[in-house]
Amino acid sequence: MSERKIAVVGLGYVGLPVAVAFGKKHPVIGFDINTNRIETLLNGIDYTNEVELEDLKITEIHYTADSKELEQADFIIVSVPTPINAHNQPDLTPLLKASETVGSALQKGAIVVYESTVYPGVTEDECIPVLEKHSGLKAGIDFFVGYSPERINPGDKERTFTKIMKVVSGQTDEVLEIIAEVYSSVVEAGVYKASSIRVAEAAKVIENTQRDVNIALMNELAMIFNKLDIDTSEVLKAAGTKWNFLNFSPGLVGGHCIGVDPYYLTHKAQSVGHNPEMILAGRRMNDSIGQYVATALVKKLIKSNMPVQGAKVTVLGLTFKENVPDIRNSKVIDVIRELQEYGIDIQVTDAHADSAEAVREYGVSLIPNEELLPADAVILAVSHREYLEEGWSQFDRLLKQGKGIVVDIKSVLDKESKPENIDLWRL
């Protein structure tokens, strides 16, 4: 193990925790093409908030944006985003560009392990040819590859990189053993050796697909129960008393995992002649929830005899999930844009998101919480801890005269202690 020089390519929400975990026990080269990311990390700042400042201090990581320094490594972990394009098709550009970079620096005997979420076959059919082309070396002879899917849950301080069982796979049995040994040196939860790279790729892509389909079912149930005037969260609490009832809840499904990964699997399925009906139905359902929430609020405004056009609505939260600054593929924007179509005046705030990024990504100007004007309605879109801690009391200042409509998308507010002058709607 001591003879392996480790490098991590891509220092985002996934790559940095991986680099830090290894950097506590081994010297690590941390590479990213984003020079601002490198500079902030050199200053001890992680703007993704995935790694504690103290952990950054005690790691032995050499941060660099110079790809030539990867020539020193013989165990290279690639952890870059695998997004989708506007047509919901996989965009392998970051992965293939990273493969070019690694290939140009690749040395004989090196092992390249991919962690990015992909459909079965990408590592061997797409990445290896790029590595070979840019290195002039032959895979399986001069260098070797493996796949070990990332399982990091952004914002989760309990189930961190070292505490989640790591699936590993390799091009050969010998390479698999080396990869398993390297990861075992830092992953306390242990490793699971998949029988092949394709099995490991498929295992990863179905993890989030399963969650997506289950949440889609909850969202459809919420729509049904709303029509029946039944509280969905109360139904789920009752059903949850059975030992084998799965604990899922309705909500907006965004981010760079659950809202994206199923499209990688459906793309591959369609390429081999199978139409993945259930998976795509789940995606359609979850992609429609933003519009559904917005329409529900408009109906509430009309029933309350409030003018829709010109109504002021405050949105609490823009990130794709609670307690993280990541706004990529957030479905809150679907709610905002749908309401704006009705001529509603929207003001958005977020306790964690970066203002400049919100403007760049969505054209949304975030307003500091203390500068929000009283509104006719408030949407609690993201259950950041700051909003949960304030609870119902925050609506005294957020709503005009402390009364109006509150939309609680995740059903996190205690319904029993709701003030009488608030009209509550929840998914």
C-alpha positions as CSV (number, residue, x, y, z in Angstrom):
1,M,0.0,0.0,0.0
2,S,2.8,2.4,0.9
3,E,4.2,2.3,-2.6
4,R,1.0,3.7,-4.2
5,K,1.0,7.4,-4.9
6,I,-2.6,8.6,-4.9
7,A,-4.1,11.4,-6.9
8,V,-7.7,12.6,-7.0
9,V,-9.0,14.3,-10.1
10,G,-12.0,16.6,-9.4
11,L,-12.3,18.2,-6.0
12,G,-16.0,18.9,-5.8
13,Y,-18.7,17.6,-3.4
14,V,-17.5,14.0,-3.9
15,G,-13.8,14.3,-4.8
16,L,-12.7,16.5,-1.9
17,P,-14.0,14.2,0.8
18,V,-12.3,11.3,-1.0
19,A,-9.0,13.3,-1.1
20,V,-9.3,14.3,2.5
21,A,-10.0,10.7,3.7
22,F,-6.9,9.5,1.9
23,G,-4.9,12.6,2.8
24,K,-5.2,11.8,6.5
25,K,-3.2,8.6,6.0
26,H,-1.3,9.0,2.7
27,P,0.2,11.8,0.6
28,V,-2.3,12.8,-2.0
29,I,-2.2,14.9,-5.1
30,G,-5.5,16.8,-5.4
31,F,-6.1,18.1,-8.9
32,D,-8.9,20.3,-10.3
33,I,-9.1,22.4,-13.4
34,N,-10.9,25.2,-11.4
35,T,-8.1,27.4,-10.3
36,N,-10.4,29.3,-7.9
37,R,-11.2,26.0,-6.2
38,I,-7.5,25.2,-5.8
39,E,-6.8,28.7,-4.4
40,T,-9.6,28.5,-1.8
41,L,-8.5,25.0,-0.7
42,L,-4.9,26.3,-0.4
43,N,-6.4,28.9,2.0
44,G,-8.2,26.2,4.0
45,I,-11.6,27.1,2.6
46,D,-14.1,24.5,1.3
47,Y,-17.1,26.4,-0.1
48,T,-19.1,23.2,-0.6
49,N,-19.1,22.8,3.2
50,E,-18.5,19.0,2.9
51,V,-15.3,19.0,4.8
52,E,-14.6,20.6,8.2
53,L,-11.8,23.2,8.4
54,E,-9.9,21.1,11.0
55,D,-10.0,18.1,8.7
56,L,-8.5,20.1,5.8
57,K,-5.7,21.2,8.2
58,I,-4.6,17.7,9.1
59,T,-4.5,16.2,5.6
60,E,-1.4,15.7,3.5
61,I,-2.8,17.0,0.1
62,H,-0.9,18.8,-2.6
63,Y,-3.5,20.9,-4.4
64,T,-2.7,21.7,-8.0
65,A,-4.3,22.7,-11.3
66,D,-1.2,21.6,-13.2
67,S,-2.0,18.2,-14.8
68,K,1.7,17.4,-15.3
69,E,1.9,16.7,-11.6
70,L,-0.4,13.7,-12.1
71,E,2.7,12.0,-13.7
72,Q,3.9,11.4,-10.1
73,A,0.8,9.3,-9.3
74,D,0.2,5.6,-10.0
75,F,-3.3,5.3,-8.4
76,I,-5.6,8.0,-9.9
77,I,-9.2,8.4,-8.7
78,V,-11.4,10.3,-11.2
79,S,-14.3,12.0,-9.5
80,V,-15.9,14.5,-11.9
81,P,-19.6,15.3,-12.5
82,T,-21.7,13.3,-15.0
83,P,-24.6,15.7,-15.8
84,I,-27.4,15.5,-18.4
85,N,-28.0,18.0,-21.2
86,A,-31.2,19.9,-22.0
87,H,-32.7,16.8,-23.7
88,N,-32.1,14.6,-20.6
89,Q,-29.3,12.8,-22.4
90,P,-26.0,11.8,-20.6
91,D,-23.3,14.4,-21.0
92,L,-20.0,12.6,-20.7
93,T,-17.9,15.7,-21.6
94,P,-16.4,16.3,-18.1
95,L,-15.6,12.6,-17.8
96,L,-13.9,12.3,-21.2
97,K,-12.0,15.6,-20.7
98,A,-10.8,14.3,-17.3
99,S,-9.8,11.0,-19.1
100,E,-7.8,13.1,-21.6
101,T,-6.0,14.9,-18.8
102,V,-5.2,11.7,-17.0
103,G,-4.2,9.9,-20.2
104,S,-1.7,12.7,-21.0
105,A,0.0,12.1,-17.6
106,L,-0.4,8.4,-17.3
107,Q,2.6,6.3,-16.5
108,K,3.2,2.5,-17.0
109,G,1.8,0.4,-14.2
110,A,-0.7,3.0,-13.1
111,I,-4.3,2.2,-12.0
112,V,-7.1,4.6,-12.9
113,V,-10.3,4.2,-10.8
114,Y,-13.5,6.0,-11.9
115,E,-16.0,7.1,-9.3
116,S,-18.4,9.1,-11.5
117,T,-21.9,7.8,-12.0
118,V,-22.3,6.3,-15.4
119,Y,-24.3,3.7,-17.3
120,P,-22.9,0.2,-17.7
121,G,-20.1,0.1,-20.2
122,V,-18.8,3.7,-20.0
123,T,-15.5,2.9,-18.2
124,E,-14.4,0.3,-20.7
125,D,-16.1,1.5,-23.9
126,E,-15.7,5.3,-23.5
127,C,-13.0,6.0,-21.0
128,I,-10.3,3.4,-21.8
129,P,-10.0,4.4,-25.5
130,V,-9.4,8.0,-24.4
131,L,-6.8,7.0,-21.9
132,E,-5.1,4.8,-24.5
133,K,-5.1,7.5,-27.1
134,H,-3.6,10.2,-24.9
135,S,-1.1,8.0,-23.1
136,G,0.1,5.8,-26.0
137,L,-0.3,2.9,-23.6
138,K,-2.4,-0.2,-23.7
139,A,-5.1,-0.9,-21.1
140,G,-4.7,-4.3,-19.4
141,I,-1.0,-4.4,-20.2
142,D,0.6,-1.0,-19.5
143,F,-2.0,0.4,-17.2
144,F,-5.2,-0.8,-15.6
145,V,-8.7,0.6,-14.7
146,G,-11.3,0.1,-12.1
147,Y,-14.6,1.4,-11.0
148,S,-15.7,2.3,-7.5
149,P,-19.0,4.3,-7.5
150,E,-19.3,7.3,-5.2
151,R,-21.9,7.0,-2.5
152,I,-21.4,10.3,-0.7
153,N,-24.6,12.0,0.5
154,P,-24.0,15.8,0.4
155,G,-24.7,17.5,3.7
156,D,-24.8,14.2,5.6
157,K,-22.3,14.4,8.5
158,E,-23.1,10.9,9.8
159,R,-22.8,8.7,6.6
160,T,-19.5,10.1,5.4
161,F,-17.1,8.6,2.9
162,T,-15.2,6.4,5.4
163,K,-18.5,5.0,6.9
164,I,-20.2,3.8,3.7
165,M,-19.5,0.4,2.3
166,K,-17.4,0.9,-0.8
167,V,-18.2,-1.1,-4.0
168,V,-15.0,-1.8,-5.9
169,S,-14.2,-3.5,-9.2
170,G,-11.2,-4.0,-11.4
171,Q,-10.1,-5.0,-14.9
172,T,-8.4,-8.1,-13.5
173,D,-8.5,-10.1,-10.3
174,E,-5.1,-8.8,-9.4
175,V,-6.0,-5.2,-10.0
176,L,-9.3,-5.7,-8.0
177,E,-7.2,-6.8,-5.0
178,I,-5.0,-3.7,-5.2
179,I,-8.0,-1.4,-5.5
180,A,-9.7,-3.1,-2.6
181,E,-6.6,-2.8,-0.5
182,V,-6.2,0.9,-1.3
183,Y,-9.8,1.8,-0.4
184,S,-9.8,-0.5,2.7
185,S,-6.9,1.6,4.1
186,V,-9.4,4.5,4.7
187,V,-12.9,3.1,4.4
188,E,-13.9,1.8,7.8
189,A,-17.1,0.3,6.6
190,G,-15.2,-2.1,4.4
191,V,-15.3,-2.9,0.7
192,Y,-17.5,-5.1,-1.5
193,K,-15.8,-6.6,-4.5
194,A,-18.1,-6.6,-7.5
195,S,-17.7,-9.3,-10.1
196,S,-17.0,-6.9,-12.9
197,I,-16.7,-3.2,-13.8
198,R,-20.1,-3.3,-15.5
199,V,-21.8,-4.8,-12.4
200,A,-20.4,-2.0,-10.3
201,E,-21.5,0.6,-12.8
202,A,-25.0,-0.9,-12.9
203,A,-25.2,-1.1,-9.1
204,K,-24.5,2.6,-8.7
205,V,-27.0,3.7,-11.3
206,I,-29.9,1.7,-9.9
207,E,-29.3,3.0,-6.3
208,N,-30.7,6.4,-7.2
209,T,-33.1,5.1,-9.8
210,Q,-34.8,3.0,-7.1
211,R,-35.1,6.1,-4.9
212,D,-36.4,8.2,-7.8
213,V,-39.2,5.7,-8.6
214,N,-40.2,5.4,-4.9
215,I,-40.4,9.1,-4.5
216,A,-42.4,9.4,-7.7
217,L,-44.9,7.0,-6.2
218,M,-45.2,9.1,-3.0
219,N,-45.7,12.2,-5.2
220,E,-48.5,10.6,-7.1
221,L,-50.1,9.4,-3.8
222,A,-49.8,13.0,-2.5
223,M,-51.7,14.2,-5.6
224,I,-54.4,11.6,-5.0
225,F,-54.8,12.3,-1.3
226,N,-54.9,16.1,-1.9
227,K,-58.0,15.5,-4.1
228,L,-59.5,13.3,-1.3
229,D,-58.7,16.0,1.3
230,I,-56.5,13.6,3.2
231,D,-53.2,14.6,4.8
232,T,-50.4,12.6,3.1
233,S,-47.9,12.8,5.9
234,E,-50.5,11.4,8.3
235,V,-51.2,8.5,5.9
236,L,-47.5,7.8,5.6
237,K,-47.1,7.8,9.4
238,A,-49.9,5.3,9.8
239,A,-48.6,3.1,7.0
240,G,-45.1,3.3,8.3
241,T,-46.1,1.3,11.4
242,K,-45.8,-1.8,9.3
243,W,-42.3,-3.3,9.5
244,N,-41.7,-3.6,5.8
245,F,-43.3,-0.3,4.6
246,L,-40.5,1.8,2.9
247,N,-39.8,5.2,4.4
248,F,-40.1,7.6,1.4
249,S,-41.9,10.9,1.3
250,P,-43.1,13.3,-1.5
251,G,-41.1,16.3,-2.5
252,L,-39.1,18.0,-5.2
253,V,-36.5,15.7,-6.7
254,G,-33.5,17.6,-8.0
255,G,-29.7,17.6,-7.5
256,H,-27.0,15.9,-9.5
257,C,-27.9,12.3,-8.4
258,I,-31.5,11.2,-8.0
259,G,-32.8,13.6,-10.7
260,V,-30.0,12.7,-13.1
261,D,-28.8,9.1,-12.7
262,P,-32.0,7.4,-14.0
263,Y,-31.5,9.1,-17.4
264,Y,-28.2,7.4,-17.7
265,L,-29.8,4.0,-17.2
266,T,-32.7,4.8,-19.6
267,H,-30.3,6.0,-22.2
268,K,-28.5,2.7,-22.1
269,A,-31.7,0.7,-22.0
270,Q,-33.0,2.5,-25.1
271,S,-29.7,2.0,-26.9
272,V,-30.2,-1.8,-26.6
273,G,-33.9,-1.7,-27.6
274,H,-35.7,-1.6,-24.3
275,N,-38.2,1.1,-23.5
276,P,-37.9,1.7,-19.7
277,E,-41.5,2.6,-19.0
278,M,-41.5,2.6,-15.2
279,I,-38.3,4.6,-14.8
280,L,-39.3,7.3,-17.3
281,A,-42.8,7.5,-15.8
282,G,-41.2,8.2,-12.4
283,R,-39.0,10.9,-14.0
284,R,-42.0,12.5,-15.6
285,M,-43.9,12.5,-12.3
286,N,-41.0,14.0,-10.3
287,D,-40.2,16.6,-13.0
288,S,-43.9,17.8,-12.8
289,I,-44.0,18.5,-9.0
290,G,-42.7,22.1,-9.2
291,Q,-45.6,23.0,-11.5
292,Y,-48.0,21.1,-9.3
293,V,-46.9,23.0,-6.2
294,A,-47.1,26.4,-8.0
295,T,-50.6,25.6,-9.3
296,A,-51.8,24.6,-5.8
297,L,-50.6,27.9,-4.4
298,V,-52.4,29.8,-7.2
299,K,-55.6,28.0,-6.3
300,K,-55.1,28.9,-2.7
301,L,-54.7,32.6,-3.6
302,I,-57.9,32.5,-5.6
303,K,-59.9,30.8,-2.9
304,S,-58.6,33.4,-0.4
305,N,-59.9,36.2,-2.7
306,M,-56.3,37.4,-3.2
307,P,-55.3,38.9,-6.6
308,V,-53.0,36.4,-8.3
309,Q,-51.2,38.9,-10.6
310,G,-49.0,41.1,-8.5
311,A,-49.3,38.9,-5.4
312,K,-46.0,38.8,-3.4
313,V,-44.6,35.3,-2.6
314,T,-41.5,34.5,-0.6
315,V,-39.6,31.3,-1.4
316,L,-37.4,30.0,1.5
317,G,-34.6,28.0,0.0
318,L,-33.2,27.5,-3.5
319,T,-30.7,24.6,-3.0
320,F,-31.5,21.1,-4.2
321,K,-31.6,19.8,-0.6
322,E,-31.4,20.9,3.0
323,N,-28.3,22.3,4.6
324,V,-26.1,22.3,1.5
325,P,-25.1,25.3,-0.7
326,D,-25.5,23.2,-3.9
327,I,-28.1,24.7,-6.3
328,R,-27.3,22.5,-9.3
329,N,-30.5,21.0,-10.9
330,S,-32.6,22.4,-8.1
331,K,-36.3,21.9,-8.8
332,V,-37.3,24.9,-6.7
333,I,-36.6,27.0,-9.8
334,D,-39.6,25.1,-11.4
335,V,-41.9,26.5,-8.7
336,I,-40.5,30.0,-9.1
337,R,-40.8,30.1,-12.9
338,E,-44.3,28.7,-12.9
339,L,-45.4,31.3,-10.4
340,Q,-43.8,34.1,-12.4
341,E,-45.8,32.9,-15.4
342,Y,-48.9,34.0,-13.5
343,G,-47.4,37.5,-12.9
344,I,-46.6,36.8,-9.3
345,D,-43.9,38.9,-7.6
346,I,-41.3,36.4,-6.2
347,Q,-38.6,37.1,-3.7
348,V,-36.1,34.3,-2.9
349,T,-33.8,33.8,0.0
350,D,-31.5,30.9,1.0
351,A,-29.5,30.4,4.2
352,H,-26.7,28.4,2.4
353,A,-26.7,29.2,-1.4
354,D,-24.1,31.6,-2.9
355,S,-25.8,34.7,-4.3
356,A,-23.5,35.1,-7.4
357,E,-24.0,31.4,-8.3
358,A,-27.8,31.8,-8.0
359,V,-27.7,34.7,-10.5
360,R,-25.3,32.8,-12.8
361,E,-27.2,29.5,-12.8
362,Y,-30.9,30.8,-12.7
363,G,-30.9,34.5,-13.0
364,V,-32.3,34.7,-9.4
365,S,-31.2,37.4,-7.1
366,L,-31.2,36.1,-3.5
367,I,-32.4,38.5,-0.8
368,P,-31.0,38.3,2.7
369,N,-33.7,37.0,5.1
370,E,-33.7,40.2,7.1
371,E,-34.4,42.3,4.0
372,L,-37.5,40.3,2.8
373,L,-40.7,42.3,2.5
374,P,-43.9,40.9,4.0
375,A,-45.6,38.6,1.5
376,D,-49.1,37.2,0.8
377,A,-47.7,33.7,0.8
378,V,-44.5,31.9,1.8
379,I,-43.2,28.7,0.3
380,L,-40.9,26.7,2.6
381,A,-39.2,25.0,-0.3
382,V,-36.0,23.7,1.4
383,S,-36.0,22.6,5.0
384,H,-32.7,24.2,6.0
385,R,-32.1,23.9,9.8
386,E,-32.3,27.7,10.1
387,Y,-35.9,27.7,8.9
388,L,-36.8,24.7,11.1
389,E,-35.4,26.3,14.2
390,E,-37.5,29.4,13.7
391,G,-40.6,27.4,13.0
392,W,-44.0,29.1,12.9
393,S,-42.6,32.3,14.5
394,Q,-40.8,33.4,11.4
395,F,-44.1,33.9,9.5
396,D,-45.0,36.7,11.9
397,R,-42.6,38.9,9.9
398,L,-42.6,37.0,6.6
399,L,-46.4,37.4,6.0
400,K,-48.3,40.6,5.8
401,Q,-49.7,41.2,9.3
402,G,-48.6,37.7,10.2
403,K,-51.3,36.1,8.2
404,G,-51.6,34.5,4.8
405,I,-50.7,31.2,3.0
406,V,-47.8,28.9,3.9
407,V,-46.8,26.1,1.5
408,D,-44.8,23.5,3.3
409,I,-43.4,21.3,0.5
410,K,-41.7,18.7,2.7
411,S,-44.3,18.8,5.5
412,V,-41.7,19.7,8.2
413,L,-43.7,22.2,10.1
414,D,-45.7,20.9,13.0
415,K,-49.3,21.0,11.8
416,E,-50.7,20.9,15.4
417,S,-49.1,24.2,16.4
418,K,-50.1,26.1,13.3
419,P,-51.3,29.6,14.1
420,E,-55.1,30.1,13.3
421,N,-54.4,33.0,10.9
422,I,-52.3,30.9,8.6
423,D,-53.7,28.9,5.7
424,L,-51.4,25.8,5.3
425,W,-50.9,23.7,2.2
426,R,-48.4,20.8,2.1
427,L,-47.6,18.2,-0.4
